Amino acid sequence: MIFTLAVTLLIPSAAADNISISFSDLQLGRNIDIEVYQPTAGGAVLVAQTNSTGSLQLDTSSDYVFIIRPTEDVWFQNPMNALELMKLQMPTMLSYLLWFVAVFGGVYVVYKRL
Protein backbone atom coordinates (compact mmCIF):
# COMPACT_ATOMS: atom_id res chain seq x y z
CA MET A 1 0.00 0.00 0.00
CA ILE A 2 2.79 2.42 0.88
CA PHE A 3 4.64 1.48 -2.32
CA THR A 4 1.54 2.26 -4.43
CA LEU A 5 1.11 5.61 -2.69
CA ALA A 6 4.79 6.47 -3.20
CA VAL A 7 4.66 5.58 -6.90
CA THR A 8 1.49 7.62 -7.34
CA LEU A 9 3.09 10.68 -5.77
CA LEU A 10 6.37 10.36 -7.69
CA ILE A 11 4.89 9.89 -11.17
CA PRO A 12 3.29 13.09 -12.44
CA SER A 13 -0.20 12.78 -13.74
CA ALA A 14 -0.70 13.13 -17.47
CA ALA A 15 -2.74 16.26 -18.07
CA ALA A 16 -3.48 17.68 -21.47
CA ASP A 17 -2.48 21.30 -21.84
CA ASN A 18 -4.46 21.83 -25.03
CA ILE A 19 -7.61 20.34 -26.44
CA SER A 20 -8.53 20.22 -30.11
CA ILE A 21 -12.13 20.99 -31.09
CA SER A 22 -13.38 20.24 -34.60
CA PHE A 23 -16.70 21.83 -35.53
CA SER A 24 -17.14 19.87 -38.75
CA ASP A 25 -18.04 16.80 -36.66
CA LEU A 26 -21.09 18.62 -35.29
CA GLN A 27 -22.61 19.01 -38.78
CA LEU A 28 -23.79 22.55 -38.12
CA GLY A 29 -24.22 23.27 -41.81
CA ARG A 30 -22.55 25.93 -43.83
CA ASN A 31 -22.43 29.68 -43.34
CA ILE A 32 -22.00 29.64 -39.58
CA ASP A 33 -19.40 31.72 -37.75
CA ILE A 34 -18.16 30.59 -34.34
CA GLU A 35 -16.55 33.02 -31.92
CA VAL A 36 -14.77 31.84 -28.78
CA TYR A 37 -14.49 34.22 -25.83
CA GLN A 38 -12.62 33.87 -22.56
CA PRO A 39 -14.44 35.53 -19.65
CA THR A 40 -12.35 37.98 -17.62
CA ALA A 41 -13.04 40.28 -14.70
CA GLY A 42 -13.58 43.24 -17.03
CA GLY A 43 -15.73 41.45 -19.60
CA ALA A 44 -14.61 38.95 -22.20
CA VAL A 45 -11.67 38.59 -24.57
CA LEU A 46 -12.04 37.19 -28.08
CA VAL A 47 -9.79 34.12 -28.25
CA ALA A 48 -10.58 32.75 -31.70
CA GLN A 49 -12.97 33.08 -34.60
CA THR A 50 -13.66 30.27 -37.07
CA ASN A 51 -16.43 28.83 -39.21
CA SER A 52 -18.37 25.57 -39.00
CA THR A 53 -15.69 23.65 -40.93
CA GLY A 54 -12.73 24.79 -38.82
CA SER A 55 -11.03 23.50 -35.71
CA LEU A 56 -9.44 25.13 -32.66
CA GLN A 57 -6.73 24.41 -30.09
CA LEU A 58 -7.80 25.62 -26.63
CA ASP A 59 -6.10 25.54 -23.24
CA THR A 60 -7.89 23.27 -20.77
CA SER A 61 -7.08 25.44 -17.76
CA SER A 62 -9.43 28.23 -18.90
CA ASP A 63 -13.18 28.59 -19.33
CA TYR A 64 -14.64 29.57 -22.69
CA VAL A 65 -17.90 30.90 -24.09
CA PHE A 66 -18.90 29.85 -27.62
CA ILE A 67 -21.06 32.17 -29.72
CA ILE A 68 -22.59 30.60 -32.84
CA ARG A 69 -23.85 33.07 -35.45
CA PRO A 70 -25.38 32.27 -38.82
CA THR A 71 -23.94 34.35 -41.64
CA GLU A 72 -25.69 35.87 -44.61
CA ASP A 73 -26.75 33.39 -47.26
CA VAL A 74 -26.54 34.53 -50.88
CA TRP A 75 -29.80 33.39 -52.47
CA PHE A 76 -28.80 33.90 -56.09
CA GLN A 77 -25.59 31.92 -55.80
CA ASN A 78 -27.55 28.67 -55.53
CA PRO A 79 -31.17 29.17 -56.67
CA MET A 80 -32.35 25.69 -55.67
CA ASN A 81 -31.10 26.24 -52.13
CA ALA A 82 -32.92 29.57 -52.12
CA LEU A 83 -36.17 27.82 -53.01
CA GLU A 84 -35.63 25.35 -50.19
CA LEU A 85 -35.04 28.20 -47.73
CA MET A 86 -38.13 29.99 -48.97
CA LYS A 87 -40.12 26.78 -48.65
CA LEU A 88 -39.06 26.43 -45.02
CA GLN A 89 -40.17 29.96 -44.17
CA MET A 90 -43.63 29.79 -45.77
CA PRO A 91 -46.77 27.99 -44.69
CA THR A 92 -47.29 24.55 -46.22
CA MET A 93 -50.15 25.47 -48.57
CA LEU A 94 -48.24 28.46 -49.94
CA SER A 95 -45.29 26.18 -50.59
CA TYR A 96 -47.47 23.79 -52.60
CA LEU A 97 -48.85 26.75 -54.55
CA LEU A 98 -45.31 27.91 -55.37
CA TRP A 99 -44.34 24.48 -56.74
CA PHE A 100 -47.63 24.24 -58.66
CA VAL A 101 -47.00 27.62 -60.32
CA ALA A 102 -43.38 26.72 -61.11
CA VAL A 103 -44.23 23.36 -62.70
CA PHE A 104 -47.29 24.43 -64.67
CA GLY A 105 -45.71 27.76 -65.57
CA GLY A 106 -42.78 25.89 -67.09
CA VAL A 107 -45.12 23.59 -69.02
CA TYR A 108 -47.10 26.61 -70.24
CA VAL A 109 -43.96 28.39 -71.48
CA VAL A 110 -42.76 25.27 -73.32
CA TYR A 111 -46.24 24.74 -74.84
CA LYS A 112 -46.43 28.37 -76.07
CA ARG A 113 -43.00 28.13 -77.72
CA LEU A 114 -44.07 25.10 -79.77
Backbone as numpy.savetxt, mean C-alpha at the origin, in Angstrom:
# Nx Ny Nz CAx CAy CAz Cx Cy Cz
22.88 -26.66 37.38 22.06 -25.47 37.38 22.93 -24.22 37.38
23.97 -24.22 38.21 24.85 -23.05 38.26 25.61 -22.91 36.95
26.00 -24.05 36.34 26.70 -24.00 35.06 25.80 -23.38 33.98
24.54 -23.76 33.95 23.60 -23.21 32.95 23.42 -21.71 33.16
23.31 -21.29 34.39 23.17 -19.87 34.69 24.42 -19.10 34.30
25.59 -19.66 34.55 26.85 -19.00 34.18 26.99 -18.88 32.67
26.64 -19.94 31.94 26.72 -19.90 30.48 25.74 -18.88 29.93
24.56 -18.80 30.50 23.55 -17.85 30.04 24.02 -16.41 30.25
24.68 -16.14 31.34 25.15 -14.79 31.61 26.38 -14.43 30.78
27.21 -15.40 30.44 28.43 -15.12 29.69 28.20 -14.97 28.19
27.22 -15.66 27.65 26.95 -15.59 26.21 25.93 -14.47 25.97
26.30 -13.48 25.18 25.35 -12.38 24.94 24.17 -12.87 24.10
23.05 -12.30 24.39 21.86 -12.70 23.64 21.91 -12.09 22.24
21.38 -12.81 21.30 21.36 -12.34 19.91 20.15 -11.44 19.72
20.40 -10.18 19.52 19.32 -9.21 19.31 19.53 -8.54 17.96
18.49 -8.43 17.22 18.58 -7.79 15.91 18.56 -6.28 16.09
19.54 -5.62 15.47 19.58 -4.17 15.54 18.63 -3.54 14.53
18.47 -4.17 13.40 17.60 -3.64 12.35 16.60 -4.70 11.93
15.47 -4.24 11.47 14.45 -5.14 10.94 14.09 -4.65 9.54
13.88 -5.58 8.65 13.53 -5.25 7.27 12.03 -5.44 7.08
11.37 -4.43 6.54 9.93 -4.48 6.29 9.71 -4.33 4.80
9.01 -5.28 4.21 8.68 -5.24 2.78 7.18 -5.04 2.63
6.78 -3.95 1.99 5.36 -3.64 1.85 4.71 -4.35 0.68
5.51 -4.90 -0.23 4.92 -5.60 -1.37 4.24 -6.89 -0.93
4.65 -7.45 0.21 4.02 -8.67 0.72 2.60 -8.42 1.22
2.29 -7.18 1.56 0.97 -6.85 2.09 -0.08 -6.71 1.00
0.33 -6.62 -0.25 -0.55 -6.47 -1.40 -1.51 -5.29 -1.21
-0.94 -4.13 -0.95 -1.73 -2.93 -0.74 -2.27 -2.34 -2.04
-1.76 -2.79 -3.16 -2.16 -2.21 -4.43 -1.15 -1.17 -4.85
-1.43 -0.55 -5.96 -0.49 0.45 -6.45 -0.94 1.84 -6.03
-0.09 2.80 -6.25 -0.37 4.21 -5.96 -0.65 4.46 -4.48
0.18 3.91 -3.63 0.06 4.16 -2.20 1.42 4.60 -1.67
1.45 5.75 -1.01 2.66 6.25 -0.37 2.63 5.88 1.11
3.78 5.49 1.63 3.90 5.12 3.04 4.97 6.00 3.66
4.58 6.70 4.72 5.51 7.55 5.46 5.71 6.95 6.85
6.96 6.93 7.29 7.29 6.37 8.60 7.83 7.49 9.47
7.18 7.71 10.61 7.57 8.75 11.55 8.04 8.12 12.85
8.98 8.81 13.50 9.44 8.40 14.82 8.97 9.46 15.81
8.11 9.08 16.77 7.62 10.06 17.73 8.74 10.57 18.63
8.74 11.87 18.86 9.71 12.50 19.76 8.94 13.36 20.76
9.66 13.96 21.67 9.02 14.80 22.68 8.39 16.04 22.05
9.00 16.56 20.99 8.48 17.77 20.35 7.57 17.51 19.17
7.18 16.29 18.93 6.33 15.97 17.78 6.74 14.65 17.18
7.04 14.69 15.88 7.45 13.47 15.18 8.45 13.84 14.09
9.35 12.92 13.82 10.39 13.12 12.82 10.16 12.11 11.69
10.18 12.60 10.45 10.02 11.72 9.30 11.29 10.88 9.15
11.14 9.56 9.23 12.27 8.65 9.13 12.47 8.19 7.70
11.38 7.81 7.04 11.48 7.28 5.68 10.16 7.49 4.95
10.27 7.51 3.64 9.09 7.60 2.78 9.29 6.64 1.62
8.30 5.79 1.37 8.40 4.80 0.31 7.02 4.59 -0.30
6.93 3.69 -1.25 5.63 3.36 -1.83 5.28 1.91 -1.47
4.18 1.42 -2.02 3.69 0.09 -1.62 4.53 -1.05 -2.17
5.50 -0.77 -3.04 6.37 -1.82 -3.55 7.76 -1.78 -2.92
8.01 -0.85 -2.02 9.33 -0.68 -1.44 9.52 -1.48 -0.16
10.71 -1.33 0.40 11.03 -1.97 1.67 11.88 -1.01 2.49
11.91 -1.23 3.80 12.62 -0.35 4.72 13.46 -1.16 5.69
14.53 -0.53 6.19 15.33 -1.06 7.29 15.10 -0.13 8.49
14.55 -0.67 9.57 14.26 0.14 10.75 14.94 -0.43 11.97
15.32 0.45 12.89 15.96 0.07 14.14 14.89 -0.46 15.10
15.17 -1.59 15.73 14.17 -2.21 16.61 14.07 -1.53 17.97
15.01 -0.66 18.30 14.98 -0.03 19.62 14.07 1.19 19.66
13.49 1.58 18.54 12.63 2.76 18.49 11.20 2.37 18.13
10.28 3.28 18.45 8.88 3.12 18.05 8.64 3.91 16.77
7.70 3.45 15.97 7.42 4.10 14.69 5.92 4.22 14.48
5.55 5.22 13.70 4.16 5.43 13.29 4.14 5.37 11.77
3.27 4.54 11.21 3.16 4.38 9.76 1.92 5.12 9.28
2.10 5.98 8.29 1.00 6.70 7.66 0.88 6.18 6.23
-0.29 5.66 5.88 -0.53 5.13 4.54 -1.47 6.08 3.82
-1.00 6.62 2.69 -1.79 7.60 1.93 -1.93 7.16 0.49
-3.15 7.08 -0.01 -3.32 6.80 -1.44 -2.91 8.02 -2.26
-2.28 7.78 -3.39 -1.88 8.88 -4.26 -2.89 9.04 -5.38
-2.71 10.09 -6.14 -3.63 10.40 -7.23 -3.52 9.35 -8.32
-4.66 8.90 -8.81 -4.69 7.92 -9.88 -5.04 8.63 -11.18
-4.25 8.42 -12.21 -4.48 9.06 -13.50 -5.47 8.19 -14.27
-6.68 8.71 -14.48 -7.74 7.92 -15.09 -7.50 7.66 -16.56
-6.89 8.59 -17.27 -6.74 8.43 -18.71 -5.50 7.63 -19.09
-4.69 7.27 -18.13 -3.53 6.44 -18.41 -3.96 5.00 -18.68
-4.95 4.53 -17.96 -5.49 3.19 -18.15 -7.01 3.30 -18.11
-7.66 3.46 -19.29 -9.11 3.70 -19.29 -9.94 2.56 -18.69
-9.51 1.32 -18.86 -10.29 0.21 -18.29 -10.25 0.24 -16.76
-9.12 0.62 -16.20 -9.04 0.77 -14.75 -9.92 1.92 -14.29
-10.00 2.97 -15.09 -10.86 4.10 -14.74 -12.32 3.68 -14.71
-12.73 2.83 -15.65 -14.11 2.34 -15.63 -14.37 1.48 -14.40
-13.40 0.69 -14.00 -13.57 -0.13 -12.80 -13.70 0.76 -11.56
-12.88 1.81 -11.49 -12.98 2.72 -10.35 -14.32 3.43 -10.33
-14.79 3.84 -11.52 -16.07 4.52 -11.59 -17.19 3.56 -11.19
-17.05 2.31 -11.59 -18.06 1.31 -11.26 -18.13 1.08 -9.75
-17.01 1.16 -9.09 -17.00 0.96 -7.64 -17.64 2.12 -6.89
-17.61 3.30 -7.48 -18.11 4.48 -6.79 -19.58 4.78 -7.10
-20.19 4.07 -8.02 -21.57 4.32 -8.39 -22.48 3.24 -7.81
-23.76 3.56 -7.70 -24.71 2.52 -7.31 -24.77 1.41 -8.35
-25.25 0.26 -7.97 -25.23 -0.92 -8.84 -26.05 -0.72 -10.10
-27.24 -0.18 -10.01 -28.09 -0.01 -11.19 -27.47 0.98 -12.18
-26.83 2.02 -11.68 -26.18 2.98 -12.56 -24.98 2.34 -13.26
-24.34 1.43 -12.59 -23.23 0.70 -13.21 -23.72 -0.17 -14.35
-24.84 -0.88 -14.14 -25.41 -1.68 -15.22 -25.84 -0.80 -16.39
-26.38 0.36 -16.11 -26.79 1.28 -17.17 -25.57 1.74 -17.97
-24.47 2.02 -17.30 -23.25 2.43 -17.99 -22.76 1.34 -18.95
-22.72 0.10 -18.49 -22.28 -0.99 -19.36 -23.27 -1.23 -20.50
-24.56 -1.09 -20.24 -25.57 -1.23 -21.28 -25.37 -0.18 -22.37
-25.17 1.07 -21.97 -24.94 2.15 -22.94 -23.65 1.92 -23.71
-22.60 1.47 -23.05 -21.32 1.25 -23.73 -21.43 0.13 -24.76
-22.07 -0.97 -24.40 -22.17 -2.11 -25.32 -23.09 -1.78 -26.49
-24.29 -1.32 -26.20 -25.23 -1.05 -27.29 -24.85 0.20 -28.08
-24.16 1.14 -27.45 -23.65 2.29 -28.19 -22.59 1.87 -29.19
-21.73 0.94 -28.79 -20.72 0.41 -29.71 -21.34 -0.34 -30.86
-22.36 -1.15 -30.58 -23.06 -1.88 -31.64 -23.76 -0.90 -32.58
-24.36 0.13 -32.04 -25.04 1.14 -32.86 -24.06 1.86 -33.79
-22.90 2.22 -33.28 -21.90 2.91 -34.10 -21.41 2.00 -35.21
-21.15 0.75 -34.91 -20.70 -0.20 -35.94 -21.80 -0.41 -36.97
-23.05 -0.52 -36.55 -24.18 -0.73 -37.46 -24.36 0.47 -38.40
-24.21 1.68 -37.87 -24.37 2.90 -38.69 -23.24 3.04 -39.71
-22.06 2.54 -39.40 -20.94 2.66 -40.34 -21.07 1.69 -41.49
-21.82 0.61 -41.32 -22.01 -0.37 -42.39 -23.04 0.17 -43.30
